[in-house]
Structures are given as structure tokens and as C-alpha cells.
Amino acid sequence: MKHVVVDPVTRIEGHLRVEAQVDEGSGKVQDALSSGTAWRGLELVMDGRDPRDAWAYIQRICGVCTTAHALASVRAVEDALGIKIPKNANYIRNIMASSLTVQDHIVHFYHLHALDWVSPVAALAANPEATANLQNQVLAGYSLPLRGPAAMETEAFMRDLPKATPAYFRNLQAKIKKIVDSGQLGIFSAQWWDHPDYNLLPPEVHLMAVAHYIEMLDKQRELVTPHVIFGGKNPHPHYVVGGMPCSISLNDGNSPVNTARLAIVDKAINLGRALVNTYYLPDLLAIGAIYVKAGYTDGGGLAKTRVLGFGAYPMDAYSGTANGDFFQRLLIRCNGVVENFAAGPTKAKFTELKAEDLANPEVFGETVTHAWYEYDSNSGDAKAIHPWDGQTKPKFTAPKTGTPTDWKALDEKGKYSWLKTPLWRGKQCEVGPLARYIIIYTRAKQNLLPDMTWAEKMMVDQVDAVSKVLNLPAEVWLPTMVGRTAARCLDAQLSAEISRYFFDQLIANLETGDTQVANMEKWDPATWPSKAKGVGLYEAPRGALSHWIQIDGGKTANYQCIVPTTWNACPRDDKAGHGAYELAMMDTKVKQPDKPLEIVKVIRSFDPCMACATHIYNTEGETLNVSVTDPYMRV
């Protein structure tokens, strides 16, 4: 048995550590743990602050999913105060959310996950002429011609289809060779390029994918233009409790948002559709098909057993979340839990998530048995506490072997992570795009969505289309490492269409003369109840996100976030068992324990966002610990 440690795992926020016990003979992972190794103070920083400012503070949790926490935050405060936002504000928020999802998934696949699949070193052996031919074959054979209600526009940017000339690939290959020959791989460093998994793909696939990696470094930035137009900037665009802070006019050219700027949003949305359909989706399907046909249908873990979603994209403005109105207006009704999807969509069990569940401590709660926190003596670490009553009290303990600043092995029987463990009815759940697709697909196949929205129908059609490409039923390929990565791509295609849909809704409503973007009726704290509490739900790019607030005397009395990476990367629970990361590792075979590419690949299929998942703060203002990762920095 070999003890394998990967620390850090993530390419963007390097504070995730995983450990695994690998049987060197069979390659089977016998046990695994996932540890969030950093902490931040955003939740407790909110104590005593004006809840109207919550979104501005709390979205600084993360600079990657930018607007996600702001949206969940304003929804929580509006739920607490009974504020209904205008139609235009709802459309704009949906456009910003969906455009974030497109950009976030593209960045994840090409810049955070692609180098687990493709190698710049292997690309040096490619034939440029054959690569050009392959590019055209992939585009023709692996596109999914599925669209939303709006037709695909043809504009100048459509000429930026993937380049497919021998000269283009020959020049790019020469640039890659210079990097490799220099011995300084830069953006291509820190990988096991001699791992046998890279031999699954022909050299031409490697060259084509690396080319797209480089192209997307530039193209992706334009996809969040709607954040700049409607929210003033990206990352961390502006919101306001009650709606949006952008004044709109179709007649006044001096208006902050006018027809010229709306045209920029329109172009960004159409660019997103083009990039997903002509780059991302064909690349993903071509590579995924090779993996699946080679027998790579592992890494599903908890997805086979239990997934959870909150629902996405209210089609109209709603009066609240806790009162159930949010759930009644969803474009994507993935509000629920599916258990045992591995048995097939018709045999899986679906449980709808309803408004009354949100306030029930028997339904939602967090334990800290294996987290570096403690609950007060009346609760005990093993008792799940509802997020409205959440406690954040640090209790760091030393590793099993090593020192507090030099870990050798963490204590799987004790505390080993700065992440709490969220539970649904005492059970662990996986969240994310994969969860959303499993829930909608199950509901559809069990006739639990007799009046499917266009988006829900598109999701079912997407899964069926990929099943046809792979020649496998959904329950075989979807709850796997490849399936998790594919679901993220399908979600990007869907989100690009959702951006288009709500943009068209916005323009149609503006043309009626309705330009209201904010409801300020309850802006004055004098209009608020003395005590209130609310919850904001959002299907973020990484999955089900919830923000929970208690307001007392016009100030924030308690603020808690349960984020997607907390659900997925959490430590085990003594009763509920392992979390999604840990089970996914245990459902993955490792060929070379000293080069555990399979482990980082399955973990990155979740798109970890550790900054979102760890929130702690010393109320005495004391320094808890300083970890220096820069060898040239002195503390």
C-alpha cells in the first residue's frame, strides 16, 4: 500500500490537498481524503454590517466565479426583506449568470483541466497537415446541432472558426518546440508528461487541443462583457439590493446602458455560442469518446449514489425563496435530489426540494467532526447545525504525522480540513453541472416534467445525443470522470442559449417602455422588520450555492454560505461517509502511484474552487498562522 499525496491540486487556487492509499498491485484506491488547507474571513466579517452591503463584501470570497456570490447574496437579503425585483433586473441577472457559466466552463476545460488530457510534448510529434484535416473532421463529426429558441446569428466573429491550415499548425508547433527545448515549460509546467494516459490520444489531437488552449486565453475575456456593461466591471461586478444599478434607455444615447452597449452584449453572447459549438463541444466529445471507448468509465463516485440541485434561472421576478415562489418560476427545475442513478433513470429515486425544506434543520445542516472547527458544548461536532444558526469556531489540530507546518499525513480519524461537511437529510450529495443533468434527465424519463421548458428539453436531448455518440446509456457514461467533464461542456452550450433567450426577453420588455431596473420601496431600513432571515439560492458554474442571512436591528446578525466546493470537497462524516471528491478518488484506478495523474484528473473534473469553500476569521484579530509559498518572500 502506497501513501500518495498531491498538494496542491488546483491550477488556479493552490490550496487543496488530497491523500490516497493506493494498492500498488491493483491500482485501486482503498481510502482517500480531501483537505481544504486555507481559510478566509468573509462570513464573520459580515457580522454587524449593513445587509445592503453584503453582496459587495461576500463576493470577494472568490475572483474566479466573480458574480456568483453577489447574486446569491442579494437574493438572500431580498428574501429576508420581502423585496421583489423588476423584470428587467431579473433578465439582466440571468444574462450575467449564464455568461459567467459559459466563460467559467471554457476557462476550466482549456486552462485548468485540458493539460490533464493533452500534452504539448506529445504535440511535437504531430503532422501539421494531418492536424488540419483532423480539425475539420472533428468539427463535422462531433458537433451537437442543438439550439435554444433563437436562431444562430452570423456576424463577423463567425469567421474565427477553428483554424485548419497546415501552416497555422506548423507555426504553432514550432513555438511549442522552442518552449519545450528551453526546459522552461512555463504554462505547461508541473505535469507528468510521460504518463501512459497521454498515449491514448494521437499526436494530432494534442496539437489541435494545445492550439485551442492558446486561442482561448484571448477569446474567453470577451465572454464576460455583459458584466462590464450591466455591472460596471469584471471581476466583481456591481449589484444592488432590489435589482441592478444600471440605468437603461433605448432612446437616450447618453444613458449608461444604451443601444450601442446593448449591441456589445449581443455580440458577446453570440461569441459565446460560437466558441462552445465550434471549439469546446467538438473538442470535448472527440477526446471523451476516445477515453470512454478505451474503458475509462470510472471516477463517478458519489454521482452514482446521490446528487442535489436547487434549480436555475427564474423566468420571471419572484416574491421570495423561503415562501416557495422561486421554485415556481424556474426555467430549469433541478430543485431536488436523485439517488441511485447508476441503476438507470427510470429506477432512480427523485425527491423534490420544496420551500419548507429550506427551514428544516433535519433537511439541511453542516457537521464539523472532521473539520478544523468546533461547535459549542450543547451541539457537539457531530450534530448537523442548520446554516441559519451556523457557527464558525476554529479548532486546528496537528496532522497524524509531521508538524503543524510540515504535514506528512493528515489524520483521517480526526480533523483534517478547513471545510465543513454539508448534509441533506443526514446524507452526502454531489452538486454541479453533472448533478443538474442527472436530475433533469431522471425527472424527464420518469414523466415528472410533463410541461418541460425549452431548456429542460434541450438538456434531455443533449444527454441522448451524447449517449448515441458514445453508444452507451446515460447511466453508464454520465456518472464518471469523463461524464462530469462532458456535463460541464453541455452546461456551457445550454447557458450560451440561455444568455440569448434572456437577452431577447430584456429587449422585448424594454421596447414596451418598461425601463425599471430596481425596486427601492424597501431600501430604507425603517421599512424592515426588527428581525428577519432569508436564503439565496443559485446554480453556480460549480453547482448548488446557498447564502443564509439573519438580520437583527437592521444589521447582519449571522451570515453563512454553503458553496458547491464545500458540498463536493468536504471531509467525511462518521455516519454519512465520504464526500464526493473522496469517493471519486476511491472509484478511480491509478496506474503509477508516484505519478497519480488519474487522481488530479478526477479532482479537476469538479473544477475545485477552494477559496469559496473555506471561510474563517479570528474575532480577536490575532494571527492564526502564516504559510509562505513564495521562496523569495520573507515574513
C-alpha positions as CSV (number, residue, x, y, z in Angstrom):
1,M,0.0,0.0,0.0
2,K,1.4,3.4,-1.0
3,H,0.5,6.7,0.6
4,V,0.0,9.2,-2.2
5,V,-0.1,12.9,-1.6
6,V,-0.9,15.7,-4.1
7,D,-0.6,19.1,-2.7
8,P,-1.6,21.5,-4.2
9,V,-4.0,20.1,-6.7
10,T,-5.7,23.1,-8.3
11,R,-4.1,25.2,-11.1
12,I,-5.8,28.3,-10.1
13,E,-6.1,28.3,-6.3
14,G,-3.5,26.0,-4.9
15,H,-4.9,25.3,-1.5
16,L,-6.4,21.8,-2.0
17,R,-4.6,18.7,-0.7
18,V,-5.6,15.1,-1.4
19,E,-4.2,11.9,0.1
20,A,-4.9,8.4,-1.1
21,Q,-4.0,4.9,0.0
22,V,-3.2,3.1,-3.3
23,D,-2.8,-0.7,-3.7
24,E,0.3,-0.8,-5.9
25,G,-0.7,-4.2,-7.3
26,S,-4.3,-3.4,-8.5
27,G,-4.1,0.4,-8.6
28,K,-7.2,0.6,-6.5
29,V,-7.6,3.5,-4.1
30,Q,-8.5,1.9,-0.8
31,D,-9.1,5.2,1.1
32,A,-8.8,8.9,0.3
33,L,-9.2,12.3,2.0
34,S,-9.7,15.8,0.7
35,S,-8.4,18.7,2.7
36,G,-9.1,22.4,2.2
37,T,-5.9,23.9,3.5
38,A,-6.6,27.6,3.6
39,W,-9.2,29.8,5.3
40,R,-10.7,33.3,4.9
41,G,-12.9,35.7,6.9
42,L,-15.7,36.7,4.7
43,E,-18.7,35.3,6.6
44,L,-17.7,36.6,10.0
45,V,-16.6,39.9,8.5
46,M,-20.3,40.4,7.7
47,D,-21.3,40.4,11.4
48,G,-22.8,43.7,12.4
49,R,-22.7,45.1,8.9
50,D,-25.4,46.6,6.8
51,P,-27.1,43.7,4.8
52,R,-27.4,46.0,1.8
53,D,-23.6,45.9,1.5
54,A,-23.4,42.1,1.9
55,W,-23.0,41.4,-1.8
56,A,-20.0,43.7,-2.1
57,Y,-18.1,42.0,0.7
58,I,-19.2,38.5,0.2
59,Q,-18.5,38.2,-3.5
60,R,-14.8,38.8,-2.6
61,I,-14.9,35.1,-1.5
62,C,-13.7,34.4,-5.0
63,G,-12.3,36.1,-8.1
64,V,-12.9,33.2,-10.4
65,C,-16.7,32.7,-10.1
66,T,-16.9,36.5,-9.7
67,T,-20.6,37.4,-9.8
68,A,-21.8,34.1,-8.3
69,H,-21.7,35.1,-4.6
70,A,-23.0,38.6,-5.2
71,L,-26.1,37.1,-6.9
72,A,-26.7,34.6,-4.1
73,S,-26.2,37.3,-1.5
74,V,-28.6,39.9,-2.9
75,R,-31.2,37.0,-3.3
76,A,-30.7,36.2,0.4
77,V,-31.2,39.7,1.6
78,E,-34.2,40.3,-0.8
79,D,-35.7,37.1,0.5
80,A,-35.3,38.3,4.1
81,L,-36.8,41.7,3.4
82,G,-39.6,40.6,1.1
83,I,-38.3,42.5,-2.0
84,K,-39.5,41.6,-5.5
85,I,-37.1,42.9,-8.2
86,P,-38.3,44.3,-11.6
87,K,-38.5,42.1,-14.7
88,N,-35.5,43.8,-16.3
89,A,-33.3,43.2,-13.2
90,N,-34.2,39.5,-13.3
91,Y,-33.4,39.3,-17.0
92,I,-30.1,41.1,-16.5
93,R,-29.1,38.9,-13.6
94,N,-29.8,35.8,-15.6
95,I,-27.7,37.1,-18.5
96,M,-24.8,37.8,-16.2
97,A,-25.2,34.4,-14.6
98,S,-25.3,32.5,-17.8
99,S,-22.5,34.4,-19.4
100,L,-20.4,33.7,-16.4
101,T,-21.2,30.0,-16.7
102,V,-20.1,29.9,-20.4
103,Q,-16.8,31.7,-19.6
104,D,-16.1,29.8,-16.4
105,H,-16.6,26.4,-18.1
106,I,-14.4,27.3,-21.1
107,V,-11.6,28.5,-18.8
108,H,-11.9,25.4,-16.8
109,F,-11.7,23.0,-19.7
110,Y,-8.9,24.6,-21.6
111,H,-6.8,26.2,-18.9
112,L,-7.4,24.3,-15.7
113,H,-8.2,20.8,-17.0
114,A,-7.0,20.3,-20.6
115,L,-3.4,19.6,-19.7
116,D,-4.6,16.5,-17.8
117,W,-5.7,15.2,-21.1
118,V,-3.4,16.7,-23.7
119,S,0.4,17.3,-23.8
120,P,2.5,20.0,-25.5
121,V,5.3,17.5,-25.6
122,A,3.2,14.9,-27.5
123,A,2.1,17.7,-29.9
124,L,5.6,17.9,-31.2
125,A,5.2,14.5,-32.9
126,A,2.0,15.7,-34.8
127,N,1.8,16.1,-38.5
128,P,0.5,19.6,-39.3
129,E,-1.2,18.5,-42.4
130,A,-3.0,15.6,-40.6
131,T,-3.9,18.0,-37.8
132,A,-5.6,20.4,-40.2
133,N,-7.6,17.5,-41.6
134,L,-8.4,16.3,-38.1
135,Q,-9.7,19.8,-37.2
136,N,-12.3,19.7,-40.0
137,Q,-13.2,16.1,-39.2
138,V,-13.8,16.9,-35.5
139,L,-15.9,19.9,-36.3
140,A,-18.0,17.9,-38.7
141,G,-18.4,14.8,-36.7
142,Y,-18.6,15.9,-33.1
143,S,-20.9,19.0,-33.1
144,L,-24.3,18.8,-31.4
145,P,-26.7,21.0,-33.5
146,L,-28.9,21.8,-30.6
147,R,-30.1,25.4,-30.0
148,G,-32.5,27.4,-27.9
149,P,-35.4,29.5,-29.1
150,A,-33.3,32.0,-31.0
151,A,-31.6,31.2,-34.3
152,M,-27.8,31.4,-34.6
153,E,-26.8,34.8,-35.9
154,T,-24.0,35.1,-38.5
155,E,-21.7,38.0,-37.8
156,A,-18.1,38.9,-38.5
157,F,-16.8,37.0,-35.5
158,M,-18.1,33.8,-37.0
159,R,-15.0,33.9,-39.3
160,D,-13.0,33.0,-36.2
161,L,-13.9,29.3,-36.6
162,P,-11.1,27.0,-35.6
163,K,-8.2,27.5,-37.9
164,A,-7.5,24.4,-40.1
165,T,-4.5,25.1,-42.3
166,P,-1.2,23.1,-42.2
167,A,0.7,26.5,-42.0
168,Y,-1.1,27.5,-38.8
169,F,-0.4,24.3,-37.0
170,R,3.2,24.1,-38.3
171,N,3.9,27.6,-36.9
172,L,2.3,26.8,-33.6
173,Q,4.2,23.6,-33.3
174,A,7.5,25.5,-33.8
175,K,6.6,27.8,-31.0
176,I,5.8,24.9,-28.7
177,K,9.1,23.3,-29.6
178,K,11.0,26.4,-28.6
179,I,9.3,26.3,-25.2
180,V,10.0,22.6,-24.7
181,D,13.6,22.8,-25.8
182,S,14.2,25.7,-23.4
183,G,13.5,23.4,-20.5
184,Q,11.3,26.1,-19.1
185,L,7.7,25.0,-19.8
186,G,6.1,28.0,-18.2
187,I,2.3,27.5,-18.5
188,F,2.9,23.9,-19.5
189,S,5.0,23.0,-16.4
190,A,4.2,20.7,-13.4
191,Q,2.8,17.7,-15.1
192,W,3.8,14.0,-15.7
193,W,4.1,14.2,-19.5
194,D,5.4,10.6,-19.7
195,H,2.2,9.2,-18.1
196,P,0.7,6.4,-20.3
197,D,-2.7,8.2,-20.4
198,Y,-1.3,10.7,-22.8
199,N,-0.7,7.9,-25.3
200,L,-4.5,7.4,-25.6
201,L,-4.7,10.3,-28.0
202,P,-3.0,10.7,-31.4
203,P,-0.3,13.4,-31.6
204,E,-2.6,15.5,-33.9
205,V,-5.3,15.7,-31.1
206,H,-2.6,17.0,-28.8
207,L,-1.5,19.7,-31.2
208,M,-5.1,20.7,-32.1
209,A,-6.1,21.0,-28.4
210,V,-3.0,22.9,-27.4
211,A,-3.7,25.3,-30.2
212,H,-7.2,25.9,-28.8
213,Y,-5.8,26.3,-25.3
214,I,-3.7,29.2,-26.5
215,E,-6.6,30.7,-28.6
216,M,-8.9,30.6,-25.6
217,L,-6.5,32.6,-23.5
218,D,-7.5,35.6,-25.5
219,K,-11.1,34.8,-26.6
220,Q,-12.5,34.0,-23.1
221,R,-12.1,37.5,-21.8
222,E,-14.8,38.9,-24.2
223,L,-17.4,36.5,-22.9
224,V,-18.0,38.4,-19.6
225,T,-18.6,41.7,-21.4
226,P,-22.2,41.7,-20.1
227,H,-20.7,42.0,-16.5
228,V,-18.9,45.2,-17.6
229,I,-22.0,46.7,-19.3
230,F,-24.5,45.9,-16.7
231,G,-22.3,45.7,-13.6
232,G,-19.6,48.1,-14.3
233,K,-16.6,45.7,-14.3
234,N,-15.4,42.2,-14.1
235,P,-14.4,40.5,-11.8
236,H,-16.8,41.5,-9.0
237,P,-19.5,43.5,-11.0
238,H,-21.9,45.7,-9.1
239,Y,-25.4,44.8,-7.9
240,V,-27.9,46.5,-5.6
241,V,-30.4,45.0,-3.2
242,G,-33.7,45.4,-5.1
243,G,-32.4,45.0,-8.6
244,M,-29.5,46.3,-10.7
245,P,-27.6,49.6,-10.6
246,C,-27.6,50.3,-14.3
247,S,-29.9,52.8,-16.0
248,I,-31.1,51.7,-19.4
249,S,-32.6,53.6,-22.3
250,L,-33.2,52.6,-25.9
251,N,-33.7,56.3,-26.9
252,D,-31.1,58.2,-24.9
253,G,-27.6,57.7,-26.3
254,N,-26.1,59.2,-23.1
255,S,-27.7,56.6,-20.9
256,P,-25.2,54.3,-19.1
257,V,-26.7,51.4,-20.9
258,N,-27.9,52.4,-24.4
259,T,-28.4,50.6,-27.7
260,A,-24.7,50.7,-28.6
261,R,-23.8,49.0,-25.3
262,L,-26.6,46.5,-25.6
263,A,-25.2,45.6,-29.1
264,I,-21.9,44.8,-27.4
265,V,-23.7,42.5,-25.0
266,D,-25.5,40.9,-28.0
267,K,-22.1,40.3,-29.7
268,A,-20.5,38.8,-26.6
269,I,-23.5,36.4,-26.2
270,N,-23.2,35.2,-29.8
271,L,-19.4,34.8,-29.4
272,G,-20.1,32.5,-26.5
273,R,-22.4,30.4,-28.6
274,A,-19.8,30.2,-31.4
275,L,-16.9,29.2,-29.1
276,V,-18.9,26.5,-27.4
277,N,-20.3,25.0,-30.5
278,T,-17.2,25.2,-32.7
279,Y,-14.4,24.7,-30.2
280,Y,-15.4,23.4,-26.8
281,L,-18.0,20.9,-27.6
282,P,-16.3,19.2,-30.6
283,D,-13.0,19.0,-28.7
284,L,-14.7,17.5,-25.6
285,L,-16.7,14.9,-27.5
286,A,-13.7,13.8,-29.6
287,I,-11.4,13.4,-26.7
288,G,-14.1,12.0,-24.4
289,A,-15.2,9.4,-26.9
290,I,-11.6,8.1,-27.1
291,Y,-11.4,7.8,-23.4
292,V,-14.8,6.1,-23.0
293,K,-14.2,3.6,-25.8
294,A,-10.9,2.7,-24.1
295,G,-12.9,1.8,-21.0
296,Y,-12.5,4.9,-18.9
297,T,-15.8,4.9,-17.1
298,D,-14.6,5.3,-13.6
299,G,-14.4,8.3,-11.2
300,G,-18.1,8.7,-10.8
301,G,-18.1,8.1,-7.0
302,L,-21.0,9.8,-5.2
303,A,-22.6,10.9,-8.5
304,K,-23.8,7.3,-8.9
305,T,-25.5,7.4,-5.5
306,R,-26.8,10.9,-4.8
307,V,-26.8,14.3,-6.4
308,L,-28.5,17.6,-5.4
309,G,-29.6,20.8,-7.1
310,F,-31.5,24.0,-6.2
311,G,-32.9,25.0,-9.6
312,A,-31.8,27.7,-12.0
313,Y,-32.9,30.8,-13.8
314,P,-36.2,32.2,-12.6
315,M,-38.1,33.2,-15.8
316,D,-40.0,36.0,-14.0
317,A,-39.4,38.1,-11.0
318,Y,-40.4,36.2,-7.8
319,S,-41.6,37.3,-4.4
320,G,-39.2,35.2,-2.3
321,T,-37.3,31.9,-1.9
322,A,-38.4,30.7,1.5
323,N,-42.1,31.1,0.5
324,G,-41.7,28.8,-2.5
325,D,-42.2,31.4,-5.3
326,F,-38.6,30.9,-6.5
327,F,-39.3,27.3,-7.2
328,Q,-42.5,28.0,-9.1
329,R,-40.7,30.2,-11.7
330,L,-37.6,28.2,-12.7
331,L,-36.5,27.6,-16.3
332,I,-34.5,24.6,-15.1
333,R,-36.3,22.7,-12.3
334,C,-33.4,20.7,-10.9
335,N,-34.5,21.5,-7.4
336,G,-34.3,18.1,-5.8
337,V,-32.2,15.0,-5.1
338,V,-31.7,12.0,-7.3
339,E,-30.5,8.8,-5.6
340,N,-29.2,5.6,-7.3
341,F,-28.9,7.0,-10.8
342,A,-26.4,4.2,-11.6
343,A,-29.4,1.8,-11.8
344,G,-30.8,3.8,-14.6
345,P,-33.0,7.0,-14.8
346,T,-36.3,5.1,-14.6
347,K,-35.2,3.2,-11.4
348,A,-33.5,6.1,-9.7
349,K,-35.3,7.9,-6.8
350,F,-36.2,11.6,-7.1
351,T,-37.1,13.7,-4.1
352,E,-38.3,17.3,-4.8
353,L,-36.8,20.1,-2.8
354,K,-39.5,22.4,-1.5
355,A,-39.7,25.7,0.3
356,E,-40.4,24.1,3.7
357,D,-37.2,22.0,3.4
358,L,-35.1,25.2,3.5
359,A,-36.0,26.0,7.1
360,N,-35.9,22.4,8.3
361,P,-32.7,21.5,10.3
362,E,-33.5,17.8,9.6
363,V,-33.0,18.5,5.9
364,F,-30.0,20.9,5.7
365,G,-27.1,21.2,8.1
366,E,-23.3,21.0,8.5
367,T,-21.2,18.9,10.8
368,V,-17.5,19.5,11.8
369,T,-16.4,16.2,13.1
370,H,-13.5,16.1,10.7
371,A,-13.2,19.9,10.1
372,W,-10.9,22.2,11.9
373,Y,-13.8,23.8,13.8
374,E,-15.8,23.1,16.9
375,Y,-19.4,23.6,17.9
376,D,-20.5,24.7,21.3
377,S,-20.9,22.0,24.0
378,N,-24.7,21.9,23.5
379,S,-24.3,20.9,19.9
380,G,-21.3,18.7,19.6
381,D,-19.2,18.5,16.5
382,A,-21.2,15.5,15.0
383,K,-24.6,17.2,15.2
384,A,-25.6,18.9,12.0
385,I,-26.4,22.6,12.5
386,H,-28.7,24.5,10.2
387,P,-26.9,27.3,8.3
388,W,-29.2,30.0,9.8
389,D,-27.7,29.0,13.1
390,G,-24.2,28.2,11.8
391,Q,-21.2,28.5,14.0
392,T,-17.6,29.3,12.8
393,K,-15.2,28.5,15.7
394,P,-11.7,27.4,14.6
395,K,-10.0,24.4,16.2
396,F,-6.9,23.5,14.3
397,T,-5.3,20.1,15.2
398,A,-1.9,18.7,14.2
399,P,-1.6,16.1,11.4
400,K,-1.3,12.4,12.1
401,T,2.4,12.6,11.2
402,G,4.5,15.6,10.7
403,T,4.2,19.1,12.3
404,P,1.6,21.8,12.0
405,T,3.7,23.5,9.3
406,D,5.1,20.4,7.6
407,W,2.4,17.8,7.1
408,K,3.3,14.2,6.2
409,A,-0.1,12.6,6.6
410,L,-3.4,14.0,7.8
411,D,-5.5,12.3,10.5
412,E,-8.4,10.7,8.7
413,K,-9.9,9.7,12.1
414,G,-9.6,13.2,13.4
415,K,-9.9,16.7,12.0
416,Y,-8.2,17.3,8.6
417,S,-9.9,20.1,6.6
418,W,-11.0,23.7,6.8
419,L,-14.2,22.7,5.1
420,K,-17.3,21.8,7.0
421,T,-19.5,18.8,5.9
422,P,-22.9,19.8,4.4
423,L,-25.6,17.2,4.6
424,W,-29.1,16.7,3.1
425,R,-31.2,14.6,5.4
426,G,-28.0,13.3,7.0
427,K,-26.5,12.3,3.7
428,Q,-23.7,13.4,1.5
429,C,-24.5,14.8,-2.0
430,E,-22.6,15.7,-5.1
431,V,-23.5,19.0,-6.8
432,G,-22.6,20.6,-10.1
433,P,-23.5,20.5,-13.8
434,L,-23.4,16.7,-13.6
435,A,-26.0,16.8,-10.8
436,R,-28.2,19.2,-12.8
437,Y,-28.2,16.9,-15.8
438,I,-28.8,13.8,-13.8
439,I,-31.8,15.4,-12.0
440,I,-33.4,16.8,-15.2
441,Y,-32.8,13.6,-17.1
442,T,-34.3,11.5,-14.4
443,R,-37.3,13.7,-13.9
444,A,-37.9,13.7,-17.7
445,K,-37.6,9.9,-18.1
446,Q,-40.0,9.3,-15.2
447,N,-42.5,11.8,-16.7
448,L,-42.1,14.1,-13.7
449,L,-41.7,17.1,-16.1
450,P,-44.8,16.8,-18.3
451,D,-44.6,20.5,-19.2
452,M,-40.8,20.7,-19.9
453,T,-39.4,24.1,-20.7
454,W,-37.3,24.5,-23.8
455,A,-34.1,24.4,-21.7
456,E,-35.1,21.2,-19.9
457,K,-35.9,19.6,-23.3
458,M,-32.6,20.7,-24.6
459,M,-30.8,19.1,-21.6
460,V,-32.5,15.7,-22.3
461,D,-31.7,16.0,-26.0
462,Q,-28.1,16.7,-25.2
463,V,-27.7,13.7,-23.0
464,D,-29.4,11.4,-25.5
465,A,-27.2,12.8,-28.3
466,V,-24.0,12.1,-26.4
467,S,-25.3,8.6,-25.5
468,K,-25.6,8.0,-29.2
469,V,-22.1,9.3,-29.9
470,L,-20.7,7.0,-27.2
471,N,-23.0,4.1,-27.8
472,L,-23.7,3.8,-24.1
473,P,-26.7,4.5,-21.9
474,A,-26.6,7.7,-19.8
475,E,-26.3,5.8,-16.5
476,V,-23.0,4.3,-17.7
477,W,-21.2,7.3,-19.1
478,L,-22.7,10.3,-17.2
479,P,-21.7,9.4,-13.6
480,T,-18.0,9.1,-14.5
481,M,-14.9,11.4,-14.6
482,V,-15.5,11.9,-18.4
483,G,-19.2,12.4,-17.9
484,R,-18.6,15.0,-15.2
485,T,-16.4,16.9,-17.7
486,A,-18.8,16.4,-20.5
487,A,-21.8,17.7,-18.4
488,R,-19.9,20.9,-17.8
489,C,-19.5,21.3,-21.6
490,L,-23.2,20.6,-22.2
491,D,-24.0,23.1,-19.5
492,A,-21.9,25.7,-21.4
493,Q,-23.8,25.1,-24.6
494,L,-27.1,25.4,-22.7
495,S,-26.0,28.5,-20.8
496,A,-25.0,30.2,-24.1
497,E,-28.5,29.7,-25.3
498,I,-30.0,30.9,-22.0
499,S,-28.0,34.1,-22.4
500,R,-29.5,34.6,-25.8
501,Y,-33.0,33.8,-24.5
502,F,-33.0,36.3,-21.6
503,F,-31.3,39.0,-23.7
504,D,-34.2,38.7,-26.2
505,Q,-36.6,38.9,-23.3
506,L,-34.9,42.0,-22.0
507,I,-35.0,43.8,-25.3
508,A,-38.7,42.9,-25.8
509,N,-39.6,44.3,-22.4
510,L,-37.6,47.4,-22.9
511,E,-39.4,48.0,-26.2
512,T,-42.7,48.2,-24.3
513,G,-41.4,51.2,-22.5
514,D,-40.6,49.5,-19.2
515,T,-37.0,50.6,-18.2
516,Q,-37.2,50.0,-14.5
517,V,-34.2,48.1,-13.1
518,A,-34.5,48.4,-9.4
519,N,-37.2,48.4,-6.7
520,M,-36.3,50.8,-3.9
521,E,-39.5,50.6,-1.9
522,K,-37.7,48.8,1.0
523,W,-34.3,50.4,0.7
524,D,-34.8,52.4,3.9
525,P,-34.1,50.2,7.0
526,A,-37.0,51.9,8.7
527,T,-39.3,49.8,6.5
528,W,-37.7,46.5,7.6
529,P,-38.9,44.2,10.3
530,S,-36.8,44.2,13.5
531,K,-35.7,40.6,12.8
532,A,-35.6,38.8,9.5
533,K,-33.9,35.9,7.8
534,G,-33.5,34.8,4.2
535,V,-31.8,32.4,1.8
536,G,-30.5,33.0,-1.6
537,L,-30.1,30.0,-4.0
538,Y,-28.2,29.9,-7.2
539,E,-26.9,27.1,-9.5
540,A,-23.4,28.4,-9.9
541,P,-21.0,27.0,-12.5
542,R,-19.7,24.5,-9.9
543,G,-23.2,23.6,-8.5
544,A,-25.7,24.4,-5.8
545,L,-24.9,27.6,-3.9
546,S,-26.8,28.9,-0.9
547,H,-26.3,32.0,1.2
548,W,-28.1,32.3,4.5
549,I,-28.6,35.6,6.4
550,Q,-30.1,36.6,9.7
551,I,-30.9,40.3,10.2
552,D,-31.4,41.9,13.6
553,G,-32.0,45.6,14.2
554,G,-31.0,46.5,10.6
555,K,-27.7,44.7,10.9
556,T,-26.4,41.3,9.8
557,A,-26.6,39.0,12.9
558,N,-25.3,35.8,11.2
559,Y,-24.1,35.0,7.6
560,Q,-23.3,31.6,6.3
561,C,-22.5,30.2,2.9
562,I,-22.8,26.6,1.7
563,V,-21.0,26.6,-1.6
564,P,-20.6,23.9,-4.3
565,T,-17.0,23.0,-3.4
566,T,-17.9,22.6,0.2
567,W,-20.5,20.0,-0.8
568,N,-18.0,18.2,-3.1
569,A,-14.7,18.6,-1.3
570,C,-15.8,18.3,2.3
571,P,-14.3,15.8,4.7
572,R,-16.1,12.6,5.5
573,D,-18.9,12.3,8.1
574,D,-18.8,9.4,10.5
575,K,-22.4,8.4,9.7
576,A,-22.8,9.7,6.1
577,G,-19.5,8.5,4.9
578,H,-17.1,10.1,2.3
579,G,-17.7,13.2,0.3
580,A,-17.8,13.5,-3.5
581,Y,-14.0,14.1,-4.0
582,E,-13.0,11.3,-1.7
583,L,-15.4,8.8,-3.3
584,A,-14.4,9.8,-6.8
585,M,-10.8,9.1,-6.0
586,M,-11.8,5.7,-4.5
587,D,-13.7,5.0,-7.7
588,T,-10.5,5.6,-9.8
589,K,-7.7,3.3,-10.6
590,V,-4.1,4.6,-10.5
591,K,-1.5,3.2,-12.9
592,Q,1.6,4.7,-11.4
593,P,1.2,5.8,-7.7
594,D,4.3,8.0,-8.0
595,K,2.6,9.9,-10.9
596,P,-1.1,10.0,-9.9
597,L,-2.4,11.8,-13.0
598,E,-5.7,9.9,-12.6
599,I,-6.3,11.4,-9.2
600,V,-5.7,15.0,-10.2
601,K,-7.7,14.5,-13.3
602,V,-10.8,13.2,-11.4
603,I,-10.5,16.0,-8.8
604,R,-10.1,18.7,-11.5
605,S,-13.2,17.3,-13.2
606,F,-15.2,19.0,-10.4
607,D,-13.5,22.4,-11.1
608,P,-12.4,23.0,-7.5
609,C,-12.8,26.5,-6.1
610,M,-11.3,26.3,-2.6
611,A,-11.5,30.0,-1.8
612,C,-15.3,29.7,-2.0
613,A,-15.3,26.7,0.4
614,T,-13.2,27.9,3.4
615,H,-14.3,30.9,5.4
616,I,-12.9,31.6,8.9
617,Y,-11.7,34.6,10.8
618,N,-10.2,35.1,14.3
619,T,-12.6,37.5,16.1
620,E,-9.7,38.7,18.3
621,G,-7.8,39.9,15.3
622,E,-4.9,37.6,16.1
623,T,-2.6,35.9,13.5
624,L,-3.5,32.2,13.4
625,N,-0.8,31.1,11.1
626,V,1.3,32.3,8.2
627,S,2.1,29.9,5.4
628,V,4.7,31.2,2.9
629,T,4.5,29.7,-0.6
630,D,6.9,32.2,-2.3
631,P,10.5,31.2,-1.6
632,Y,11.6,34.8,-2.1
633,M,9.2,36.3,0.4
634,R,10.2,37.0,4.0
635,V,7.7,37.3,6.8
